[in-house]
Each structure stands twice: as structure tokens, then as C-alpha cells.
Amino acid sequence: MPRRSQLVCQHLENISRDALQKYQAIIRRYVRHRQGIYALYRRNKLYYVGLAGSLQSRLAMHLRDHHAHSWDRFSVYLTIGDSHLRELESLILRVVKPSGNKQKGKFARSEDLRRKLTHDFRSSFTAEIDEMFGKPARRSLSRVPPPRTPVLDTGRTPVLAAFVSTPLILRARHKGHKLTARVRRNGTILFAGHVYTSPSVAGAAAVKRKSCNGWTFWEYERAPGDWITIDALRRN
């Protein structure tokens, strides 16, 4: 099994402010030129959360800034790289809401699902009312797959027709090259100017082989920045 990449590589938890003040030189060895997330506590309750490209200077600063007398213990979490630090900080701020933080965390690309959820709630409520009064259903929920639609040119039912309701962009990599395809509303796959009814057939055409497991070859964007194999579609 491939080893998963990790975010936190070392940590110090529940260290007293007095220890930081008295033994700055020693603690500095552990956090010098290191980045990560730190947390300040007051009477065992989270007071403040922050990220820092230099934990050494940030902790020293909090010994004398306007937060100086508002915390008595701290924890630090040293990370490998800093590519996800801001999102991690935002996640903590939105979940915990520490009293010392004035800013609410922001996500750069995350999609707020409330609008879709509201739409599905309203659709479900409408469907219930229609059923009570014997009316035909007006619309299906956005996440309910449409009925299978045959492809007129081949007569075959597209494999993905049972799993998609809106167009999808697919991607894959082969021999260092990025490949893209498009799933249409009826489940057919458009790749390099040709239409396919099966992801495996489309994958085989992409890699120029007789066979290919298209379910693990192609990926789709489940959420902004979250690409997973299309095999997840049939497991939902």
C-alpha cells in the first residue's frame, strides 16, 4: 500500500508560558526555521490559533504583544511544507472560534453547499406535496441520476448514464501527458473528437491499447480541487 503524505511531522503540546519565557533558547532549537500551526490556551481553554512561517519569532512576539497576558500554555504543530497552512488555520478558526481571534477563517476555493442543499430541500418538499395531492412529479433532486439514455448512433446505453446528471470533465495522465475528456448529460464520453459509451473503451483509446480499466484511469473533480477516480461514482 502506498505511503500517504503527512502534514504534521512533530509537535509540542501543553507547554507552559513560563517554560517558554525561562527556556527560550532551548525551545528555540525545536522551532527555529520551522513553520506550522500554534495554539495558545488560557486555563485549559483554547484562546488563540495562528499559523507562522517562523514559529520561533511568532511565539516570542506573543510573550510581549497585546495577547501576552491572555494565555498561560501553548502547543505547536510543525508541518512538512506550508502549502495547506492557511486552509488548516481557517478550518480551525471556523470550527472552534477561539475568543482571541478576531478574523473568521476563509477558504480560497471551497464550495459552499448551502445553496445546493436548500434547492434539494425545496425539491424534496415539493415532491412530498405533489404526492399528497396525487400530482405528477415536477422535477427530480439534483443528485438523483436521470434515467438511462440510449445513444442513437450505436444503440448502446452509456455506462455513465446511471451515475451522472450534469456534464463532467474527466482527466487522466499517461506517459507524462495530461489527457482530458468530457462526459455529456446522456453519459457519453467525448474524447479527441470521438464519442464513447464506456469509460474503459475511452481509456483504451486514450492509451492506444486493447483494454484499459477506465474506472480507475479517469478522474473527475468531486469538489473544487478534489479529483478522484470515477470508480467512486458507482460506489456512492
N, C-alpha and C positions, 0 to 999 in steps of 0.2 A: 504494500500500500504506500503511495507517495506521501512524503512528509509534508504536512501542512505548514505554511509560513506562519510565523508568530508575530505578534505585535509587541507584547511586553516581555523583556528579557531578564530584568532584575527589578526588585522592589524593596523599599524600606517602609514599614508601616508602624504607626502609633509611636512615633519618636517624640519625646518631649521638647518643647520650645527651649527649655533651659539647657538641654543637651546640645541643641544646635548653637545656642549662644556661647556655651562654655567650650565646646569642642568643634568649633567651626573648621579648623584646619584638618581634623580627621574626617569629618563628614564631607568636606570639600573634595577629598580624594575619590569618593564614590560617585559624585555627581559632576565633577569637573568635565567640561566639554560634552556633557550629555544632555539629550533632550527627552521630554516626556511630560506626563501629567502629574500635578501635585495637588494635594488636598490639605486644607487647614481645618482644624477642629477646635471647638470650644465646649468644654465639659462633655466630651464624648459625642457631640453632635456636629455634623458637617456644617462648617461656616462658609468656606470659600473653596472654589475649584478653579484651577488655571492650567494653561499649557505654557511651556517655555522651551525655547531653543537652547537656553543656557540655564539649567536648574540652579547652578551654583550662585549666579548673580541674583536670580529671582528670589530664592529663599533668603539670601542676605538682605535684599531690599525689604522683604516683609517683616524683618526684625525692627525696622525703623520707619516704615511708612504709616499711613492712616489706619492700616489693619494691625499694626504692631501689637496692640494690647487687647485684640479681639480674639486671639487664638492661643491655645496652650499646647497643642500637639499637631504633628503633621505626618503625612505619608507621601512618598514619591514613587512613581512607576516609570522606570526607564524603558524607552521604546527603541525598537530597531527602525531607524529612519523616522521621518516626520510627515510622511505623505497623508496619514489619516488623523493626525493630532487634532486639527481644528474640528473635524467631524466628531471625534471622540469627546472633545470638550463640550461641543454643542449638545451631544446626546446626554451627557451627564447633567448639564445645566437644565435641560428640558424635563428630565425625569425627576431630579432631586430638588431643584430650585433652592440652592443654598442661600441663606439670608445675606451673606456678604457680597454676592454677585448682583450687580445692577443690570447687566445685559442678559437678554434671553438668547440662547444659542440659535444659530441659523444654519440650515443645511444648504449647500451650494446647488445640488441637483436633485434632491429628493422630491418625489411627487407626493403632494398632499391628497390622500384618498377620500377626503370627506365629501367632495363633490360627487364622486362615483358612488360612494356609499349612500348619499342622500337620494341619488337617482334610483338606485336599486331598491331602497326602502319605499319610495313612492311607487315604483313599478309593482312591487310585491303587494302593496296596499291596494292599488288599482285592480290587480288581478283578483284579490280576495273579494272586493266589492262586486266585480263582474260575475264571479262565480256565485255569489249570494243571490244575485238577481237574474241569473241564467243568461248573461250576455256573453257573446264570444270574446275570447281573449284579444286584447288590442295590441299588445306587444310583449315580447319576452324579455327577461332580465338580460342585462348587458353581458353577463358571464355565462349565460346558458347557451351552449353551442347550437347553431342552426341545423336544420335537417340536412342530410346528405344530398349533395347536388351533383348529378351526373355531368360528365364532360361530354359535350356534344360530338367532338371530333373523334373520340376513341370509344365512347360508351362506357368507360370505366369510372367508378366513383373515386374521387381523390381521397387518398388515405387521411389527409389532414382535415377533411371537411367536417368530421365529427368533433374536432378539437379547437377550431378557430371560428371566430365570428367577425373579426376585423382583419385587415391586411397586416402582415408581419414582415419584417426584414430579417433575413437569415444571414449568418456569416459563418465562415469556416476558414481554416488555414491549411495549405497543402504546399509542401516543399518551400516554405518561407513566403508564400504568396497568400494574400488575403482574398478570399472569394466571397461574393455577396449574391444573394438570391432574394426573391420576393414571393411571399405566399399571398395569393389573392383571396378574396372573400369566399369563393367557392372551394377553397382548399387546394387549388392547383398551384404549382411552383413554377415561377418564371425564372429561368437561369440561362444567361448567354443567348437570349433570343428564342429559346425553346421552352415549351410548356411540358411539365411532367406531373403525373398524378401520384407519384410516390417519392418521399424524401430519399429513399435508398437508390432509386433509379437516377434521381437528380444528382446524388452524391457520386454515383459511379461515373456519370457523365463528367462531373467536375474533376475527378481524379484520373479519368480516362482508363478505367478498369472495368472488368466484367461485373464486379459486385462491390458494394460498399454499405456499411451499416449507417444509413442516413440519420437514424435517431440519435446516434452519438457523434456523428460527423458535423451536423448543422447545429448552430446555437441561435437562440433568439433573446431579445432584451426583455426580460420579465418585468423589470423596473429600471428607471434611469441608471445606467452603469452596471446593472446586474445581468450579465449574459450567462445563460445556462443552456445545456443541450435540450433539444426539442423532445427528448425522451420524457422530460418532466411533464409535458402536456398530457400524455396518456396516463400519467400516474396521479394527476390531480383529481 
